[in-house]
Amino acid sequence: MDFRIEEEHRLLKETVDRFVDDYLIPLEPAVLARETRGEGAHLTAEELAPLHDACRELGLWGLDVPEAVGGAELPALAMTYVNEAVGRTVTPFTFPPDSPNLHMLLTTANEAQKRTYLEPYARGEIVSAIGISEPGAGADPAHMATRAVREGDDWIINGRKIWVSRVPESAFTILMAVTDPEKGSRGGITAFIVEKDTPGFIIEREIAMIGGARTYELVLEDMRIPDAQRLGNEGEGFAPMQLRLTVRRLQMGAWCIGMAERALQILCRHADTRVTFGERLADRQSIQWWVADAATRIHALRLMVQEAAWKQDLGVDVRTEASMVKVFGTELASDVIDQGMQALGAFGMTKETPLQLMAREVRTMRIYEGPSEVHRWVVARRTIPKYLSS
């Protein structure tokens, strides 16, 4: 792997860093105040509009979208620089469109679906959601109970989904359902595209999450959709879903680099000026060790994320690396943010700093897209046979 950044990617990184510094971080006080009032950590339409205008002006739109539909088609490695920068702020903003669902659609959508769903989504004109988890089957898709039964040219779907983000504003939801219970995840799970106002597609409740986020529970009640909205081949929904999850997990790893670096920056600036018992915090060994360990682990995570992205660009299966990144990154960010809060003392416990919101965000990240325990199990299951055969 060549660790030199290509010139165009270096310029991209500088542009994204400036965008975060000039546009997103200045919005943090408003986001923090909104979340403190119990309104959730979100941006208003009035705040989003100039951000989207700036994205278009700076060429920060459709970054990993194929050139055929007007995107820049950036490789996964270049996207790590983008996501690392976004991780530095608690202002909730995504460069349109959200990458994971994009990549799932790219591998499965037929020509008609590309025109109807993928192309407007890739242009950032609409938003999408994905329904995977269920009340009784979170991290284990083999126990998915939502059923899709073929009836002529239609599918009748019944079941429940939970922890689904962005449903109210999404034009469509990618829905995973069991079409062959005997095969389960090995040929029995199919993906479908469900439009927002489909009869039987019911938003049962909104669920407030820590960190100011919102997710939703869905009820699917005799929901009828045409076979034309089946995404990919029948029974072959599991593999593209895994691709989608891998993209998100590498994205999360890059976010965690940015979060940890922001927390370390806050810690260091405070430690440089705060004096206790006649000595700067920066001169105390406990603080110095926190800083040294954080800097070392951030460096290791950056190498992990970039190597996994580089492999992904080469077409290598990086599911194991993505699991490692997910565990290592979220736990690293949790530790550094916590140490930043500890170093700030009582001020670190207030809702006036981004640290407390970052702490809650990264805590949820240790659960969604697969909890740490499942990822450790996956890594171990794939590692043990390698050493038994050598």
SETOR-821295 format. One record per residue (C-alpha): residue number from 1; residue in one letter; y, x, z. Coordinates in nm, 2 decimals. Layout:
% SETOR-821295
{site NUM; "a"; {Y; X; Z}};
...
END
This chain:
% SETOR-821295
{site 1; "m"; {0.00; 0.00; 0.00}};
{site 2; "d"; {0.34; 0.13; -0.10}};
{site 3; "f"; {0.58; 0.06; 0.19}};
{site 4; "r"; {0.90; 0.11; -0.02}};
{site 5; "i"; {1.08; -0.22; -0.07}};
{site 6; "e"; {1.15; -0.30; -0.44}};
{site 7; "e"; {1.52; -0.30; -0.52}};
{site 8; "e"; {1.53; -0.67; -0.60}};
{site 9; "h"; {1.35; -0.75; -0.28}};
{site 10; "r"; {1.58; -0.53; -0.08}};
{site 11; "l"; {1.88; -0.72; -0.22}};
{site 12; "l"; {1.70; -1.05; -0.14}};
{site 13; "k"; {1.64; -0.94; 0.22}};
{site 14; "e"; {2.01; -0.84; 0.26}};
{site 15; "t"; {2.12; -1.18; 0.11}};
{site 16; "v"; {1.89; -1.38; 0.34}};
{site 17; "d"; {2.00; -1.17; 0.65}};
{site 18; "r"; {2.36; -1.25; 0.56}};
{site 19; "f"; {2.29; -1.62; 0.51}};
{site 20; "v"; {2.12; -1.63; 0.86}};
{site 21; "d"; {2.41; -1.44; 1.02}};
{site 22; "d"; {2.69; -1.63; 0.84}};
{site 23; "y"; {2.56; -1.98; 0.81}};
{site 24; "l"; {2.27; -2.05; 1.05}};
{site 25; "i"; {2.34; -1.86; 1.38}};
{site 26; "p"; {2.70; -2.01; 1.39}};
{site 27; "l"; {2.53; -2.36; 1.40}};
{site 28; "e"; {2.32; -2.27; 1.71}};
{site 29; "p"; {2.57; -2.40; 1.97}};
{site 30; "a"; {2.57; -2.75; 1.80}};
{site 31; "v"; {2.19; -2.75; 1.78}};
{site 32; "l"; {2.15; -2.64; 2.14}};
{site 33; "a"; {2.40; -2.90; 2.26}};
{site 34; "r"; {2.22; -3.17; 2.06}};
{site 35; "e"; {1.88; -3.07; 2.21}};
{site 36; "t"; {2.03; -3.06; 2.56}};
{site 37; "r"; {2.15; -3.42; 2.52}};
{site 38; "g"; {1.79; -3.52; 2.43}};
{site 39; "e"; {1.87; -3.58; 2.06}};
{site 40; "g"; {1.63; -3.32; 1.94}};
{site 41; "a"; {1.69; -2.98; 1.77}};
{site 42; "h"; {1.80; -3.09; 1.43}};
{site 43; "l"; {2.08; -3.05; 1.17}};
{site 44; "t"; {2.29; -3.34; 1.06}};
{site 45; "a"; {2.33; -3.44; 0.69}};
{site 46; "e"; {2.69; -3.31; 0.71}};
{site 47; "e"; {2.56; -2.97; 0.83}};
{site 48; "l"; {2.27; -2.95; 0.58}};
{site 49; "a"; {2.48; -3.02; 0.27}};
{site 50; "p"; {2.69; -2.70; 0.27}};
{site 51; "l"; {2.38; -2.50; 0.36}};
{site 52; "h"; {2.20; -2.63; 0.05}};
{site 53; "d"; {2.51; -2.56; -0.16}};
{site 54; "a"; {2.52; -2.20; -0.03}};
{site 55; "c"; {2.14; -2.17; -0.11}};
{site 56; "r"; {2.20; -2.27; -0.47}};
{site 57; "e"; {2.50; -2.04; -0.50}};
{site 58; "l"; {2.32; -1.74; -0.36}};
{site 59; "g"; {1.99; -1.80; -0.55}};
{site 60; "l"; {1.80; -1.89; -0.23}};
{site 61; "w"; {1.63; -2.20; -0.37}};
{site 62; "g"; {1.27; -2.23; -0.48}};
{site 63; "l"; {1.20; -1.87; -0.38}};
{site 64; "d"; {0.82; -1.88; -0.42}};
{site 65; "v"; {0.82; -2.17; -0.67}};
{site 66; "p"; {0.67; -2.08; -1.02}};
{site 67; "e"; {0.93; -1.98; -1.28}};
{site 68; "a"; {0.79; -2.26; -1.50}};
{site 69; "v"; {0.95; -2.52; -1.27}};
{site 70; "g"; {1.27; -2.33; -1.21}};
{site 71; "g"; {1.17; -2.11; -0.92}};
{site 72; "a"; {1.20; -1.73; -0.85}};
{site 73; "e"; {0.82; -1.70; -0.81}};
{site 74; "l"; {0.85; -1.44; -0.54}};
{site 75; "p"; {0.53; -1.27; -0.41}};
{site 76; "a"; {0.40; -1.33; -0.06}};
{site 77; "l"; {0.52; -0.99; 0.05}};
{site 78; "a"; {0.88; -1.07; -0.05}};
{site 79; "m"; {0.86; -1.40; 0.14}};
{site 80; "t"; {0.78; -1.21; 0.46}};
{site 81; "y"; {1.14; -1.07; 0.45}};
{site 82; "v"; {1.27; -1.42; 0.41}};
{site 83; "n"; {1.07; -1.57; 0.69}};
{site 84; "e"; {1.14; -1.28; 0.93}};
{site 85; "a"; {1.51; -1.34; 0.89}};
{site 86; "v"; {1.48; -1.72; 0.94}};
{site 87; "g"; {1.28; -1.65; 1.26}};
{site 88; "r"; {1.59; -1.49; 1.42}};
{site 89; "t"; {1.77; -1.82; 1.46}};
{site 90; "v"; {1.69; -2.15; 1.64}};
{site 91; "t"; {1.88; -2.34; 1.38}};
{site 92; "p"; {1.60; -2.54; 1.22}};
{site 93; "f"; {1.63; -2.47; 0.85}};
{site 94; "t"; {1.38; -2.41; 0.57}};
{site 95; "f"; {1.47; -2.27; 0.23}};
{site 96; "p"; {1.35; -2.56; 0.00}};
{site 97; "p"; {1.08; -2.64; -0.06}};
{site 98; "d"; {0.85; -2.58; 0.24}};
{site 99; "s"; {0.60; -2.32; 0.11}};
{site 100; "p"; {0.25; -2.43; 0.24}};
{site 101; "n"; {0.23; -2.77; 0.08}};
{site 102; "l"; {0.38; -2.62; -0.24}};
{site 103; "h"; {0.08; -2.38; -0.26}};
{site 104; "m"; {-0.17; -2.65; -0.19}};
{site 105; "l"; {-0.02; -2.86; -0.47}};
{site 106; "l"; {-0.01; -2.57; -0.71}};
{site 107; "t"; {-0.39; -2.52; -0.68}};
{site 108; "t"; {-0.49; -2.88; -0.69}};
{site 109; "a"; {-0.24; -3.11; -0.87}};
{site 110; "n"; {-0.33; -3.23; -1.22}};
{site 111; "e"; {-0.06; -3.25; -1.49}};
{site 112; "a"; {0.05; -3.61; -1.41}};
{site 113; "q"; {0.07; -3.52; -1.03}};
{site 114; "k"; {0.27; -3.21; -1.11}};
{site 115; "r"; {0.53; -3.41; -1.30}};
{site 116; "t"; {0.54; -3.69; -1.04}};
{site 117; "y"; {0.52; -3.49; -0.71}};
{site 118; "l"; {0.51; -3.11; -0.75}};
{site 119; "e"; {0.81; -3.06; -0.98}};
{site 120; "p"; {1.06; -3.27; -0.78}};
{site 121; "y"; {0.92; -3.12; -0.46}};
{site 122; "a"; {0.95; -2.77; -0.60}};
{site 123; "r"; {1.31; -2.84; -0.70}};
{site 124; "g"; {1.38; -2.94; -0.34}};
{site 125; "e"; {1.46; -3.30; -0.43}};
{site 126; "i"; {1.20; -3.46; -0.20}};
{site 127; "v"; {1.02; -3.36; 0.12}};
{site 128; "s"; {0.65; -3.38; 0.19}};
{site 129; "a"; {0.42; -3.40; 0.49}};
{site 130; "i"; {0.05; -3.33; 0.55}};
{site 131; "g"; {-0.20; -3.52; 0.77}};
{site 132; "i"; {-0.49; -3.31; 0.90}};
{site 133; "s"; {-0.54; -3.34; 1.27}};
{site 134; "e"; {-0.68; -3.65; 1.44}};
{site 135; "p"; {-0.68; -3.78; 1.80}};
{site 136; "g"; {-1.04; -3.67; 1.83}};
{site 137; "a"; {-1.05; -3.38; 1.59}};
{site 138; "g"; {-0.76; -3.14; 1.62}};
{site 139; "a"; {-0.87; -2.79; 1.54}};
{site 140; "d"; {-1.22; -2.89; 1.42}};
{site 141; "p"; {-1.21; -3.05; 1.08}};
{site 142; "a"; {-1.59; -3.09; 1.09}};
{site 143; "h"; {-1.53; -3.38; 1.33}};
{site 144; "m"; {-1.27; -3.55; 1.11}};
{site 145; "a"; {-1.33; -3.93; 1.12}};
{site 146; "t"; {-1.07; -4.07; 0.87}};
{site 147; "r"; {-1.29; -4.22; 0.59}};
{site 148; "a"; {-1.21; -4.27; 0.23}};
{site 149; "v"; {-1.45; -4.50; 0.05}};
{site 150; "r"; {-1.46; -4.54; -0.33}};
{site 151; "e"; {-1.42; -4.89; -0.46}};
{site 152; "g"; {-1.40; -4.90; -0.84}};
{site 153; "d"; {-1.09; -4.70; -0.95}};
{site 154; "d"; {-0.95; -4.71; -0.60}};
{site 155; "w"; {-1.01; -4.55; -0.26}};
{site 156; "i"; {-0.99; -4.75; 0.07}};
{site 157; "i"; {-0.89; -4.53; 0.36}};
{site 158; "n"; {-0.92; -4.60; 0.73}};
{site 159; "g"; {-0.85; -4.38; 1.03}};
{site 160; "r"; {-0.58; -4.21; 1.23}};
{site 161; "k"; {-0.38; -3.89; 1.20}};
{site 162; "i"; {-0.16; -3.72; 1.46}};
{site 163; "w"; {0.09; -3.44; 1.51}};
{site 164; "v"; {0.22; -3.50; 1.16}};
{site 165; "s"; {0.57; -3.36; 1.10}};
{site 166; "r"; {0.86; -3.50; 0.88}};
{site 167; "v"; {0.69; -3.83; 0.80}};
{site 168; "p"; {0.99; -4.06; 0.80}};
{site 169; "e"; {1.18; -3.85; 0.55}};
{site 170; "s"; {0.88; -3.75; 0.34}};
{site 171; "a"; {0.84; -3.90; -0.01}};
{site 172; "f"; {0.46; -3.84; 0.02}};
{site 173; "t"; {0.20; -3.72; 0.26}};
{site 174; "i"; {-0.10; -3.51; 0.16}};
{site 175; "l"; {-0.38; -3.68; 0.35}};
{site 176; "m"; {-0.72; -3.53; 0.43}};
{site 177; "a"; {-1.02; -3.77; 0.46}};
{site 178; "v"; {-1.39; -3.76; 0.47}};
{site 179; "t"; {-1.56; -3.89; 0.15}};
{site 180; "d"; {-1.91; -3.77; 0.23}};
{site 181; "p"; {-2.00; -3.76; 0.60}};
{site 182; "e"; {-2.33; -3.58; 0.53}};
{site 183; "k"; {-2.15; -3.28; 0.39}};
{site 184; "g"; {-1.85; -3.27; 0.61}};
{site 185; "s"; {-1.63; -2.96; 0.56}};
{site 186; "r"; {-1.88; -2.82; 0.32}};
{site 187; "g"; {-1.81; -3.06; 0.03}};
{site 188; "g"; {-1.73; -3.38; 0.20}};
{site 189; "i"; {-1.36; -3.36; 0.26}};
{site 190; "t"; {-1.11; -3.48; -0.01}};
{site 191; "a"; {-0.73; -3.46; -0.03}};
{site 192; "f"; {-0.51; -3.75; -0.14}};
{site 193; "i"; {-0.14; -3.80; -0.21}};
{site 194; "v"; {-0.01; -4.11; -0.02}};
{site 195; "e"; {0.34; -4.23; -0.11}};
{site 196; "k"; {0.57; -4.33; 0.17}};
{site 197; "d"; {0.57; -4.71; 0.13}};
{site 198; "t"; {0.20; -4.75; 0.06}};
{site 199; "p"; {0.07; -5.07; 0.23}};
{site 200; "g"; {-0.16; -4.98; 0.52}};
{site 201; "f"; {0.02; -4.65; 0.58}};
{site 202; "i"; {0.16; -4.71; 0.93}};
{site 203; "i"; {0.38; -4.49; 1.14}};
{site 204; "e"; {0.23; -4.58; 1.48}};
{site 205; "r"; {0.46; -4.38; 1.70}};
{site 206; "e"; {0.70; -4.09; 1.72}};
{site 207; "i"; {0.60; -3.81; 1.96}};
{site 208; "a"; {0.87; -3.60; 2.12}};
{site 209; "m"; {0.75; -3.23; 2.14}};
{site 210; "i"; {0.89; -2.95; 2.35}};
{site 211; "g"; {1.14; -2.74; 2.17}};
{site 212; "g"; {1.32; -3.05; 2.04}};
{site 213; "a"; {1.08; -3.13; 1.76}};
{site 214; "r"; {0.93; -3.46; 1.66}};
{site 215; "t"; {0.58; -3.54; 1.53}};
{site 216; "y"; {0.42; -3.87; 1.44}};
{site 217; "e"; {0.09; -4.06; 1.48}};
{site 218; "l"; {-0.03; -4.25; 1.17}};
{site 219; "v"; {-0.26; -4.54; 1.14}};
{site 220; "l"; {-0.44; -4.59; 0.81}};
{site 221; "e"; {-0.55; -4.95; 0.79}};
{site 222; "d"; {-0.74; -5.06; 0.48}};
{site 223; "m"; {-0.50; -4.84; 0.28}};
{site 224; "r"; {-0.58; -4.87; -0.09}};
{site 225; "i"; {-0.47; -4.60; -0.33}};
{site 226; "p"; {-0.58; -4.54; -0.69}};
{site 227; "d"; {-0.81; -4.25; -0.78}};
{site 228; "a"; {-0.51; -4.10; -0.97}};
{site 229; "q"; {-0.38; -4.00; -0.63}};
{site 230; "r"; {-0.68; -3.80; -0.54}};
{site 231; "l"; {-0.57; -3.44; -0.51}};
{site 232; "g"; {-0.82; -3.20; -0.67}};
{site 233; "n"; {-1.19; -3.27; -0.71}};
{site 234; "e"; {-1.38; -3.51; -0.48}};
{site 235; "g"; {-1.52; -3.32; -0.18}};
{site 236; "e"; {-1.33; -3.01; -0.25}};
{site 237; "g"; {-1.03; -3.06; -0.03}};
{site 238; "f"; {-1.12; -2.81; 0.24}};
{site 239; "a"; {-1.06; -2.48; 0.05}};
{site 240; "p"; {-0.71; -2.57; -0.07}};
{site 241; "m"; {-0.63; -2.70; 0.28}};
{site 242; "q"; {-0.74; -2.36; 0.42}};
{site 243; "l"; {-0.51; -2.18; 0.16}};
{site 244; "r"; {-0.23; -2.40; 0.28}};
{site 245; "l"; {-0.30; -2.31; 0.64}};
{site 246; "t"; {-0.32; -1.93; 0.56}};
{site 247; "v"; {0.02; -1.95; 0.39}};
{site 248; "r"; {0.17; -2.11; 0.70}};
{site 249; "r"; {0.00; -1.86; 0.94}};
{site 250; "l"; {0.15; -1.56; 0.76}};
{site 251; "q"; {0.48; -1.74; 0.76}};
{site 252; "m"; {0.45; -1.79; 1.13}};
{site 253; "g"; {0.37; -1.42; 1.18}};
{site 254; "a"; {0.70; -1.33; 1.00}};
{site 255; "w"; {0.89; -1.59; 1.21}};
{site 256; "c"; {0.75; -1.43; 1.52}};
{site 257; "i"; {0.89; -1.09; 1.42}};
{site 258; "g"; {1.23; -1.24; 1.38}};
{site 259; "m"; {1.21; -1.43; 1.71}};
{site 260; "a"; {1.09; -1.13; 1.90}};
{site 261; "e"; {1.36; -0.91; 1.75}};
{site 262; "r"; {1.63; -1.16; 1.84}};
{site 263; "a"; {1.50; -1.18; 2.20}};
{site 264; "l"; {1.49; -0.80; 2.22}};
{site 265; "q"; {1.84; -0.78; 2.09}};
{site 266; "i"; {1.97; -1.02; 2.36}};
{site 267; "l"; {1.77; -0.83; 2.63}};
{site 268; "c"; {1.91; -0.49; 2.52}};
{site 269; "r"; {2.27; -0.61; 2.50}};
{site 270; "h"; {2.25; -0.77; 2.84}};
{site 271; "a"; {2.08; -0.47; 2.99}};
{site 272; "d"; {2.35; -0.24; 2.86}};
{site 273; "t"; {2.63; -0.41; 3.05}};
{site 274; "r"; {2.46; -0.57; 3.35}};
{site 275; "v"; {2.48; -0.36; 3.67}};
{site 276; "t"; {2.27; -0.44; 3.98}};
{site 277; "f"; {2.27; -0.23; 4.29}};
{site 278; "g"; {2.49; 0.03; 4.12}};
{site 279; "e"; {2.27; 0.08; 3.82}};
{site 280; "r"; {2.26; -0.06; 3.47}};
{site 281; "l"; {1.95; -0.26; 3.39}};
{site 282; "a"; {1.91; -0.04; 3.08}};
{site 283; "d"; {1.85; 0.26; 3.31}};
{site 284; "r"; {1.57; 0.09; 3.50}};
{site 285; "q"; {1.22; 0.20; 3.41}};
{site 286; "s"; {1.08; -0.16; 3.41}};
{site 287; "i"; {1.34; -0.27; 3.15}};
{site 288; "q"; {1.28; 0.04; 2.94}};
{site 289; "w"; {0.91; -0.02; 2.94}};
{site 290; "w"; {0.96; -0.38; 2.83}};
{site 291; "v"; {1.19; -0.25; 2.55}};
{site 292; "a"; {0.94; 0.02; 2.44}};
{site 293; "d"; {0.64; -0.21; 2.44}};
{site 294; "a"; {0.83; -0.49; 2.26}};
{site 295; "a"; {0.95; -0.25; 1.99}};
{site 296; "t"; {0.60; -0.10; 1.94}};
{site 297; "r"; {0.44; -0.44; 1.92}};
{site 298; "i"; {0.70; -0.57; 1.68}};
{site 299; "h"; {0.64; -0.27; 1.46}};
{site 300; "a"; {0.27; -0.34; 1.46}};
{site 301; "l"; {0.31; -0.71; 1.38}};
{site 302; "r"; {0.54; -0.63; 1.09}};
{site 303; "l"; {0.28; -0.40; 0.94}};
{site 304; "m"; {0.01; -0.66; 1.00}};
{site 305; "v"; {0.21; -0.93; 0.83}};
{site 306; "q"; {0.31; -0.72; 0.53}};
{site 307; "e"; {-0.04; -0.58; 0.47}};
{site 308; "a"; {-0.18; -0.94; 0.48}};
{site 309; "a"; {0.08; -1.06; 0.24}};
{site 310; "w"; {0.03; -0.76; 0.01}};
{site 311; "k"; {-0.35; -0.84; 0.00}};
{site 312; "q"; {-0.28; -1.21; -0.07}};
{site 313; "d"; {-0.06; -1.11; -0.37}};
{site 314; "l"; {-0.37; -0.91; -0.49}};
{site 315; "g"; {-0.58; -1.22; -0.46}};
{site 316; "v"; {-0.78; -1.11; -0.16}};
{site 317; "d"; {-0.91; -1.36; 0.09}};
{site 318; "v"; {-0.69; -1.30; 0.40}};
{site 319; "r"; {-0.81; -1.58; 0.63}};
{site 320; "t"; {-0.93; -1.33; 0.89}};
{site 321; "e"; {-0.60; -1.13; 0.88}};
{site 322; "a"; {-0.41; -1.46; 0.90}};
{site 323; "s"; {-0.59; -1.55; 1.22}};
{site 324; "m"; {-0.52; -1.21; 1.37}};
{site 325; "v"; {-0.15; -1.24; 1.27}};
{site 326; "k"; {-0.13; -1.60; 1.42}};
{site 327; "v"; {-0.27; -1.49; 1.76}};
{site 328; "f"; {-0.09; -1.15; 1.78}};
{site 329; "g"; {0.24; -1.28; 1.66}};
{site 330; "t"; {0.28; -1.59; 1.88}};
{site 331; "e"; {0.16; -1.41; 2.19}};
{site 332; "l"; {0.40; -1.11; 2.12}};
{site 333; "a"; {0.70; -1.34; 2.07}};
{site 334; "s"; {0.61; -1.54; 2.38}};
{site 335; "d"; {0.60; -1.22; 2.59}};
{site 336; "v"; {0.93; -1.07; 2.45}};
{site 337; "i"; {1.12; -1.40; 2.48}};
{site 338; "d"; {0.99; -1.44; 2.84}};
{site 339; "q"; {1.11; -1.09; 2.93}};
{site 340; "g"; {1.44; -1.16; 2.77}};
{site 341; "m"; {1.48; -1.47; 2.99}};
{site 342; "q"; {1.37; -1.27; 3.30}};
{site 343; "a"; {1.62; -0.99; 3.23}};
{site 344; "l"; {1.90; -1.25; 3.20}};
{site 345; "g"; {1.82; -1.39; 3.54}};
{site 346; "a"; {1.96; -1.73; 3.62}};
{site 347; "f"; {2.15; -1.74; 3.29}};
{site 348; "g"; {1.82; -1.70; 3.11}};
{site 349; "m"; {1.71; -2.04; 3.26}};
{site 350; "t"; {2.01; -2.22; 3.12}};
{site 351; "k"; {2.02; -2.42; 2.80}};
{site 352; "e"; {2.32; -2.23; 2.68}};
{site 353; "t"; {2.11; -1.95; 2.53}};
{site 354; "p"; {1.87; -1.97; 2.23}};
{site 355; "l"; {1.60; -1.80; 2.44}};
{site 356; "q"; {1.49; -2.12; 2.61}};
{site 357; "l"; {1.46; -2.31; 2.28}};
{site 358; "m"; {1.27; -2.01; 2.13}};
{site 359; "a"; {1.04; -2.01; 2.42}};
{site 360; "r"; {0.94; -2.37; 2.37}};
{site 361; "e"; {0.92; -2.33; 1.99}};
{site 362; "v"; {0.68; -2.04; 2.02}};
{site 363; "r"; {0.47; -2.22; 2.28}};
{site 364; "t"; {0.40; -2.49; 2.04}};
{site 365; "m"; {0.32; -2.23; 1.77}};
{site 366; "r"; {0.03; -2.11; 1.99}};
{site 367; "i"; {-0.13; -2.46; 1.93}};
{site 368; "y"; {-0.04; -2.58; 1.58}};
{site 369; "e"; {-0.21; -2.44; 1.27}};
{site 370; "g"; {-0.50; -2.37; 1.50}};
{site 371; "p"; {-0.49; -2.27; 1.87}};
{site 372; "s"; {-0.53; -1.90; 1.97}};
{site 373; "e"; {-0.88; -1.96; 2.11}};
{site 374; "v"; {-1.01; -2.10; 1.78}};
{site 375; "h"; {-0.86; -1.80; 1.59}};
{site 376; "r"; {-1.02; -1.55; 1.83}};
{site 377; "w"; {-1.35; -1.73; 1.78}};
{site 378; "v"; {-1.30; -1.71; 1.40}};
{site 379; "v"; {-1.22; -1.34; 1.41}};
{site 380; "a"; {-1.51; -1.26; 1.63}};
{site 381; "r"; {-1.75; -1.47; 1.42}};
{site 382; "r"; {-1.65; -1.27; 1.11}};
{site 383; "t"; {-1.64; -0.94; 1.28}};
{site 384; "i"; {-1.97; -0.92; 1.47}};
{site 385; "p"; {-2.20; -0.94; 1.15}};
{site 386; "k"; {-2.01; -0.64; 1.00}};
{site 387; "y"; {-2.11; -0.42; 1.28}};
{site 388; "l"; {-2.47; -0.55; 1.30}};
{site 389; "s"; {-2.53; -0.46; 0.94}};
{site 390; "s"; {-2.39; -0.11; 0.95}};
END
